[in-house]
Amino acid sequence: MVLERAQRGEPVALAELLVRSQRELRRYAQRNCLISDVDDAVQEALLVVSRHVGVLRHPRAWSRWVFRIVRRACHRLARVTLRRDLWNDDAVDALLAGRRDDELRLDVSTALESLPATYREVIVLRDLEGLTIGELADRLGTTRAAVKGRLHRARELTREYLTALP
C-alpha cells in the first residue's frame, strides 16, 4: 500500500500519495473553505502530510486525519482573511446581536438570495418551512446524508455572508 510505504520514508511513495490525495482534498476544501482559501488550504495540508505522515499510527485513520488537517487550515485561513473566527459561536452571536431586527432580516434575506439554488432550497425548506430531514430527502429525491450535507454547507455560506458584512 502506498500509504504504508510513504510512512516508511520512501520518497516515490510519498510523492504518489500526495498526487493521489490532492483531488480529494481539493473537493473537501471547496466544501469547507472560503473559495479564496481552497488552494492554500490544500497546499498547506499536503505540506503537513509530507512532513508528518510517519506519525499516523494506523492506515485506517488516514482519511479522518488528512481531512482534519484540511479543515484546520480552512478555519485558520478564514480567520486571517475575515479577521474573525466564523466557528466561534459566541463571537458570531455578539456580532449579529448588534444589528437591528429590520437590518438583520434584510441581511438574512440577501444572504439567502446569494446562495446557489440547491443550497437556498434546502435551507428555506428546513429552517423556514420546518420540514424534517426525512421529508426533505423525499421531496428532493435524494438521501438523508445528502440533505444534511447541503444544509450544513448552506448554513456555513449564510454565516460567511453575514459575518463578512460591515
Phi and psi in degrees as a GROMACS rama.xvg file:
@    title "Ramachandran Plot"
@    xaxis  label "Phi"
@    yaxis  label "Psi"
@TYPE xy
-62.9339  -41.7622  VAL-2
-60.7067  -46.1853  LEU-3
-64.2011  -38.0401  GLU-4
-67.3033  -38.3439  ARG-5
-65.4799  -37.4378  ALA-6
-65.0872  -30.6877  GLN-7
-78.5717  -5.17831  ARG-8
98.6096  14.7654  GLY-9
-77.5799  114.9  GLU-10
-60.3352  -38.0803  PRO-11
-66.0447  -40.788  VAL-12
-66.9505  -38.8913  ALA-13
-63.1046  -44.9005  LEU-14
-61.2014  -42.9616  ALA-15
-64.0752  -41.553  GLU-16
-61.3876  -43.252  LEU-17
-65.9797  -40.9694  LEU-18
-65.7624  -44.8674  VAL-19
-63.7308  -34.1305  ARG-20
-80.8537  -23.8526  SER-21
-56.9763  -46.7527  GLN-22
-63.1722  -44.0309  ARG-23
-66.4228  -40.3149  GLU-24
-66.1287  -38.2033  LEU-25
-63.751  -43.6205  ARG-26
-60.6868  -43.2503  ARG-27
-65.078  -42.1842  TYR-28
-64.9199  -34.6017  ALA-29
-63.8405  -26.8347  GLN-30
-88.1564  -18.0201  ARG-31
-119.366  -7.19263  ASN-32
-115.098  161.378  CYS-33
-63.2377  145.965  LEU-34
-58.225  -32.5334  ILE-35
-73.7117  -13.2123  SER-36
-104.061  -1.86532  ASP-37
-58.0847  -54.5488  VAL-38
-61.9666  -41.8618  ASP-39
-64.402  -41.0639  ASP-40
-64.0031  -42.5291  ALA-41
-64.7152  -44.5015  VAL-42
-61.778  -44.1384  GLN-43
-63.7883  -40.6828  GLU-44
-63.6475  -42.9475  ALA-45
-63.9911  -35.9617  LEU-46
-65.0306  -44.9967  LEU-47
-62.3769  -44.0229  VAL-48
-59.8851  -45.6583  VAL-49
-62.8519  -32.0671  SER-50
-82.7829  -31.9995  ARG-51
-122.554  14.6724  HIS-52
-59.8899  -26.8047  VAL-53
-68.9865  -20.3611  GLY-54
-83.5336  -12.3033  VAL-55
-65.0446  121.568  LEU-56
-77.2219  -35.6299  ARG-57
-139.346  134.148  HIS-58
-56.5966  -28.0558  PRO-59
-67.6824  -18.8286  ARG-60
-85.7025  -0.603301  ALA-61
-52.8756  -57.9657  TRP-62
-64.3836  -41.7017  SER-63
-62.7571  -42.6668  ARG-64
-64.3513  -49.3502  TRP-65
-70.6615  -35.9273  VAL-66
-69.7375  -33.1191  PHE-67
-65.4977  -37.7196  ARG-68
-62.3722  -44.4603  ILE-69
-63.3634  -46.0636  VAL-70
-60.0255  -43.0872  ARG-71
-63.4279  -40.2823  ARG-72
-63.0578  -42.1249  ALA-73
-60.3834  -46.5076  CYS-74
-64.1442  -43.3335  HIS-75
-64.0746  -44.5777  ARG-76
-65.1935  -37.8007  LEU-77
-65.3471  -39.949  ALA-78
-60.4854  -41.009  ARG-79
-68.1475  -46.3201  VAL-80
-64.5863  -47.8587  THR-81
-93.4513  -8.82405  LEU-82
58.356  28.0033  ARG-83
-147.036  152.979  ARG-84
-97.7276  104.369  ASP-85
-64.6544  -17.1726  LEU-86
-101.146  6.37712  TRP-87
-95.1117  96.7747  ASN-88
-59.8297  -36.991  ASP-89
-64.4081  -42.8074  ASP-90
-66.04  -40.3484  ALA-91
-66.1629  -43.2472  VAL-92
-60.204  -42.9266  ASP-93
-63.8576  -40.1733  ALA-94
-63.2477  -45.0097  LEU-95
-74.7616  -28.3757  LEU-96
-66.8874  -23.3709  ALA-97
-76.5772  -3.46595  GLY-98
-97.5483  146.637  ARG-99
-69.8153  155.724  ARG-100
-58.3995  -43.1947  ASP-101
-67.2841  -35.9396  ASP-102
-66.2256  -43.4587  GLU-103
-64.4172  -41.8468  LEU-104
-59.1429  -45.6519  ARG-105
-63.8656  -42.7499  LEU-106
-63.4401  -42.536  ASP-107
-65.4716  -42.5121  VAL-108
-60.4222  -44.3507  SER-109
-66.3747  -39.4127  THR-110
-61.8388  -43.7049  ALA-111
-65.6038  -38.0977  LEU-112
-65.6987  -27.6371  GLU-113
-77.5614  -13.8309  SER-114
-72.9613  148.311  LEU-115
-59.7239  151.783  PRO-116
-53.5002  -41.0243  ALA-117
-65.7108  -36.548  THR-118
-75.4322  -41.0029  TYR-119
-61.0588  -43.7731  ARG-120
-60.6738  -47.3614  GLU-121
-67.9817  -37.4128  VAL-122
-73.0752  -36.5702  ILE-123
-66.6271  -46.131  VAL-124
-64.5137  -38.1521  LEU-125
-81.5556  -52.6233  ARG-126
-87.5625  -25.5218  ASP-127
-102.367  -38.2831  LEU-128
-95.1194  -13.5272  GLU-129
78.5245  20.5609  GLY-130
-68.895  148.79  LEU-131
-79.1163  168.977  THR-132
-61.0328  -42.1926  ILE-133
-62.4922  -43.4823  GLY-134
-63.8873  -40.0001  GLU-135
-61.9629  -45.5594  LEU-136
-60.2405  -42.9981  ALA-137
-63.8917  -46.9658  ASP-138
-65.4933  -38.9096  ARG-139
-88.0558  -7.29837  LEU-140
66.5395  41.6533  GLY-141
-140.107  -175.231  THR-142
-87.0499  161.57  THR-143
-61.7391  -39.12  ARG-144
-62.7591  -41.4379  ALA-145
-64.6502  -40.0091  ALA-146
-62.5254  -45.5591  VAL-147
-61.3768  -41.8925  LYS-148
-63.5565  -45.2747  GLY-149
-63.4914  -42.4883  ARG-150
-63.8127  -42.8901  LEU-151
-60.3597  -47.9203  HIS-152
-65.1851  -39.3998  ARG-153
-61.8552  -42.5669  ALA-154
-67.8794  -38.8171  ARG-155
-62.0804  -45.2491  GLU-156
-63.9795  -39.0521  LEU-157
-64.8124  -42.9126  THR-158
-62.8156  -43.8086  ARG-159
-58.3243  -44.6551  GLU-160
-62.4347  -48.6338  TYR-161
-66.4694  -37.0784  LEU-162
-79.6458  -16.4109  THR-163
-82.6997  -13.4056  ALA-164
-70.1286  147.761  LEU-165
